[in-house]
Amino acid sequence: MSMFRSKKFDLGCFANVKTIRDHSKRKAFEAFEPERQALRYVIRNTTLPARTRAIAQLQLAGTHCYTRSTQIRNRCLMGGKGRGILRDFKLSRFNFRLQALAGNIPGVKKASW
């Protein structure tokens, strides 16, 4: 488990346990993704023997859960919130509103009609 903990914290946001864990998951996913893709390719290749495909399937099932893409959650860059995130800006609704009103996001202004 300790191999999946990030040693260097280059989070760039508010650091709490959830953001640190999410950062660790992103690093692990990045490191193990080529290996997972290779195993998935072997599993889907029907020309290979069934035993080889079964071994690859067992190896894929035995990998750590942090290496899966479903474990990664979008979080706010400024506050670390996990809900109400605008994907284009990677900010929560509240922080997006504050930054937009302050004029820190180019091309975004308060609507008035």
GROMACS elastic network, one bead per residue, 0.5 to 0.9 nm:
[ bonds ]
;  ai    aj funct       b0    kb
    1     4     6  0.56328   500
    1     5     6  0.72131   500
    1    64     6  0.86445   500
    2     5     6  0.52835   500
    2     6     6  0.85613   500
    3     6     6  0.78968   500
    3    28     6  0.88120   500
    4    24     6  0.60289   500
    4    25     6  0.72573   500
    4    27     6  0.78469   500
    4    28     6  0.60301   500
    4    64     6  0.89325   500
    4    66     6  0.74798   500
    5    20     6  0.83894   500
    5    21     6  0.75424   500
    5    23     6  0.85742   500
    5    24     6  0.52840   500
    5    25     6  0.81787   500
    5    27     6  0.86634   500
    5    28     6  0.84531   500
    6     9     6  0.67882   500
    6    20     6  0.78602   500
    6    21     6  0.84607   500
    6    23     6  0.72539   500
    6    24     6  0.51411   500
    6    25     6  0.87391   500
    6    27     6  0.72799   500
    6    28     6  0.86652   500
    7    24     6  0.88606   500
    8    11     6  0.88166   500
    9    12     6  0.82932   500
    9    15     6  0.88125   500
    9    20     6  0.77243   500
    9    23     6  0.82304   500
   10    13     6  0.86096   500
   10    23     6  0.88067   500
   11    14     6  0.78380   500
   11    15     6  0.72690   500
   11    19     6  0.78944   500
   11    20     6  0.77284   500
   11    23     6  0.71374   500
   11    77     6  0.81202   500
   12    15     6  0.83503   500
   12    77     6  0.68372   500
   12    78     6  0.75646   500
   13    19     6  0.83925   500
   13    76     6  0.79763   500
   13    77     6  0.52162   500
   13    79     6  0.62714   500
   13    80     6  0.66250   500
   14    19     6  0.77550   500
   14    77     6  0.77090   500
   14    78     6  0.61021   500
   14    79     6  0.53072   500
   14    80     6  0.58938   500
   15    18     6  0.79693   500
   15    19     6  0.58675   500
   15    20     6  0.64318   500
   15    79     6  0.83334   500
   15    80     6  0.72575   500
   16    19     6  0.55031   500
   16    20     6  0.62451   500
   16    21     6  0.86339   500
   16    80     6  0.77064   500
   17    20     6  0.52030   500
   17    21     6  0.60775   500
   17    22     6  0.85702   500
   18    21     6  0.50819   500
   18    22     6  0.60663   500
   18    23     6  0.84937   500
   18    80     6  0.78103   500
   18    81     6  0.89531   500
   18    82     6  0.88653   500
   19    22     6  0.50089   500
   19    23     6  0.60252   500
   19    24     6  0.85531   500
   19    75     6  0.75776   500
   19    80     6  0.59466   500
   19    81     6  0.84525   500
   19    82     6  0.89527   500
   20    23     6  0.50258   500
   20    24     6  0.62225   500
   20    25     6  0.86790   500
   21    24     6  0.50231   500
   21    25     6  0.62412   500
   21    26     6  0.87106   500
   22    26     6  0.62391   500
   22    27     6  0.87070   500
   22    71     6  0.81008   500
   22    72     6  0.63326   500
   22    73     6  0.69032   500
   22    74     6  0.87433   500
   22    75     6  0.83746   500
   23    26     6  0.51333   500
   23    27     6  0.63219   500
   23    28     6  0.86908   500
   23    72     6  0.85905   500
   24    27     6  0.51833   500
   24    28     6  0.61731   500
   24    29     6  0.85435   500
   24    66     6  0.79079   500
   25    28     6  0.51187   500
   25    29     6  0.59949   500
   25    30     6  0.85092   500
   25    65     6  0.87628   500
   25    66     6  0.50284   500
   25    67     6  0.67994   500
   25    68     6  0.83071   500
   25    69     6  0.86735   500
   25    71     6  0.69409   500
   25    72     6  0.63236   500
   26    29     6  0.51111   500
   26    30     6  0.61368   500
   26    31     6  0.86516   500
   26    66     6  0.79546   500
   26    67     6  0.80900   500
   26    69     6  0.83631   500
   26    71     6  0.85544   500
   26    72     6  0.63925   500
   27    30     6  0.51617   500
   27    31     6  0.62537   500
   27    32     6  0.87486   500
   27    66     6  0.89378   500
   27    67     6  0.86193   500
   28    31     6  0.51341   500
   28    32     6  0.61214   500
   28    33     6  0.83091   500
   28    66     6  0.61619   500
   28    67     6  0.53843   500
   28    68     6  0.85964   500
   29    32     6  0.53661   500
   29    33     6  0.56761   500
   29    66     6  0.65260   500
   29    68     6  0.61739   500
   29    69     6  0.65808   500
   29    71     6  0.88738   500
   29    72     6  0.84011   500
   30    33     6  0.55774   500
   30    34     6  0.82287   500
   30    67     6  0.78216   500
   31    34     6  0.75128   500
   31    35     6  0.84661   500
   31    67     6  0.80427   500
   32    35     6  0.54270   500
   32    36     6  0.62873   500
   32    37     6  0.87781   500
   32    67     6  0.60386   500
   32    68     6  0.87406   500
   33    36     6  0.50493   500
   33    37     6  0.61040   500
   33    38     6  0.86212   500
   33    67     6  0.71284   500
   33    68     6  0.81823   500
   33    69     6  0.87188   500
   34    37     6  0.51101   500
   34    38     6  0.62292   500
   34    39     6  0.87177   500
   35    38     6  0.51728   500
   35    39     6  0.63205   500
   35    40     6  0.86925   500
   35    60     6  0.89542   500
   36    39     6  0.51295   500
   36    40     6  0.61526   500
   36    41     6  0.85893   500
   36    60     6  0.66931   500
   36    63     6  0.85875   500
   36    67     6  0.82804   500
   36    68     6  0.86582   500
   37    40     6  0.50573   500
   37    41     6  0.61265   500
   37    42     6  0.86935   500
   38    41     6  0.50680   500
   38    42     6  0.63231   500
   38    43     6  0.87096   500
   39    42     6  0.51229   500
   39    43     6  0.62188   500
   39    44     6  0.87253   500
   39    53     6  0.86270   500
   39    56     6  0.56380   500
   39    57     6  0.72181   500
   39    59     6  0.77359   500
   39    60     6  0.63958   500
   40    43     6  0.50510   500
   40    44     6  0.62258   500
   40    45     6  0.86161   500
   40    56     6  0.77837   500
   40    57     6  0.77886   500
   40    60     6  0.76745   500
   41    44     6  0.52571   500
   41    45     6  0.61294   500
   42    45     6  0.52161   500
   42    46     6  0.83493   500
   42    48     6  0.76251   500
   42    52     6  0.79130   500
   42    53     6  0.60368   500
   42    56     6  0.66499   500
   42    57     6  0.84794   500
   43    46     6  0.76858   500
   43    48     6  0.85959   500
   43    50     6  0.89552   500
   43    52     6  0.81730   500
   43    54     6  0.72944   500
   43    55     6  0.87682   500
   43    56     6  0.61958   500
   43    57     6  0.62033   500
   44    47     6  0.89908   500
   44    53     6  0.78241   500
   45    48     6  0.60262   500
   45    53     6  0.78032   500
   46    49     6  0.76307   500
   46    50     6  0.80487   500
   46    53     6  0.83397   500
   47    50     6  0.87849   500
   48    51     6  0.83902   500
   48    52     6  0.67532   500
   48    53     6  0.68496   500
   49    52     6  0.54933   500
   49    53     6  0.65360   500
   49    54     6  0.87844   500
   50    53     6  0.51232   500
   50    54     6  0.60717   500
   50    55     6  0.86406   500
   51    54     6  0.50384   500
   51    55     6  0.61864   500
   51    56     6  0.86296   500
   52    55     6  0.51742   500
   52    56     6  0.62685   500
   52    57     6  0.86211   500
   53    56     6  0.50862   500
   53    57     6  0.61437   500
   53    58     6  0.87147   500
   54    58     6  0.62418   500
   54    59     6  0.86312   500
   55    58     6  0.51237   500
   55    59     6  0.62358   500
   55    60     6  0.86434   500
   56    59     6  0.50390   500
   56    60     6  0.61398   500
   56    61     6  0.85877   500
   57    60     6  0.51022   500
   57    61     6  0.61674   500
   57    62     6  0.85543   500
   58    61     6  0.50692   500
   58    62     6  0.60729   500
   58    63     6  0.88568   500
   59    62     6  0.50066   500
   59    63     6  0.64894   500
   60    63     6  0.55075   500
   60    64     6  0.89719   500
   61    64     6  0.83165   500
   62    65     6  0.86813   500
   63    66     6  0.84677   500
   63    67     6  0.70807   500
   63    68     6  0.86616   500
   64    67     6  0.57574   500
   64    68     6  0.78114   500
   65    68     6  0.57083   500
   65    71     6  0.73479   500
   66    69     6  0.79662   500
   66    70     6  0.87785   500
   66    71     6  0.62487   500
   66    72     6  0.81942   500
   67    70     6  0.88280   500
   67    71     6  0.77795   500
   68    71     6  0.57756   500
   68    72     6  0.77459   500
   69    72     6  0.57297   500
   69    73     6  0.89713   500
   70    73     6  0.77394   500
   73    82     6  0.69810   500
   74    81     6  0.85790   500
   74    82     6  0.62267   500
   74    83     6  0.80460   500
   74    85     6  0.68955   500
   74    86     6  0.89585   500
   74    87     6  0.76819   500
   74    90     6  0.74107   500
   75    78     6  0.87792   500
   75    79     6  0.81216   500
   75    80     6  0.53308   500
   75    81     6  0.54313   500
   75    83     6  0.73492   500
   75    84     6  0.89187   500
   75    85     6  0.66298   500
   75    90     6  0.68597   500
   75    91     6  0.73605   500
   75    92     6  0.77259   500
   76    79     6  0.55173   500
   76    81     6  0.52005   500
   76    82     6  0.66357   500
   76    83     6  0.83207   500
   76    84     6  0.87023   500
   76    85     6  0.62765   500
   76    86     6  0.84195   500
   76    89     6  0.88018   500
   76    90     6  0.54758   500
   76    92     6  0.52697   500
   76    95     6  0.82202   500
   77    80     6  0.59159   500
   77    81     6  0.82807   500
   77    89     6  0.88946   500
   77    90     6  0.60848   500
   77    91     6  0.58379   500
   77    92     6  0.81711   500
   78    81     6  0.83415   500
   78    90     6  0.87747   500
   78    91     6  0.68496   500
   78    92     6  0.81885   500
   78    95     6  0.72547   500
   79    91     6  0.80943   500
   79    92     6  0.77098   500
   79    95     6  0.77136   500
   80    91     6  0.87297   500
   80    92     6  0.84329   500
   81    84     6  0.78566   500
   81    85     6  0.77385   500
   81    91     6  0.84954   500
   81    92     6  0.66783   500
   82    85     6  0.68961   500
   82    92     6  0.80296   500
   83    92     6  0.71362   500
   83    93     6  0.88210   500
   84    91     6  0.83080   500
   84    92     6  0.53887   500
   84    93     6  0.57605   500
   84    94     6  0.85521   500
   85    88     6  0.89114   500
   85    89     6  0.82398   500
   85    90     6  0.62168   500
   85    91     6  0.54653   500
   85    93     6  0.61991   500
   85    96     6  0.89312   500
   86    89     6  0.57322   500
   86    90     6  0.55622   500
   86    91     6  0.56436   500
   86    92     6  0.61154   500
   86    93     6  0.67135   500
   86    96     6  0.79881   500
   87    90     6  0.50177   500
   87    91     6  0.73795   500
   88    91     6  0.82616   500
   89    92     6  0.85464   500
   89    96     6  0.76733   500
   89   105     6  0.88607   500
   90    96     6  0.86675   500
   91    94     6  0.80089   500
   91    95     6  0.60180   500
   91    96     6  0.55595   500
   92    95     6  0.53095   500
   92    96     6  0.59039   500
   92    97     6  0.84993   500
   93    96     6  0.51155   500
   93    97     6  0.61811   500
   93    98     6  0.87342   500
   94    97     6  0.51714   500
   94    98     6  0.63334   500
   94    99     6  0.87096   500
   95    98     6  0.50390   500
   95    99     6  0.60667   500
   95   100     6  0.84148   500
   96    99     6  0.51987   500
   96   100     6  0.59590   500
   96   101     6  0.85101   500
   96   105     6  0.84061   500
   97   100     6  0.51206   500
   97   101     6  0.60737   500
   97   102     6  0.84869   500
   97   110     6  0.88970   500
   98   101     6  0.52958   500
   98   102     6  0.61732   500
   98   103     6  0.86919   500
   98   104     6  0.88381   500
   99   102     6  0.50598   500
   99   103     6  0.62274   500
   99   104     6  0.52890   500
   99   105     6  0.62885   500
  100   103     6  0.50462   500
  100   104     6  0.59217   500
  100   105     6  0.54581   500
  100   106     6  0.82010   500
  100   108     6  0.60572   500
  100   109     6  0.61889   500
  100   110     6  0.74845   500
  101   104     6  0.77393   500
  101   105     6  0.86603   500
  101   108     6  0.86181   500
  101   109     6  0.69786   500
  101   110     6  0.70162   500
  102   105     6  0.81489   500
  103   106     6  0.70053   500
  103   107     6  0.88731   500
  103   108     6  0.76191   500
  103   109     6  0.74037   500
  104   108     6  0.86697   500
  105   108     6  0.58902   500
  105   109     6  0.83606   500
  106   109     6  0.83319   500
  108   111     6  0.89149   500
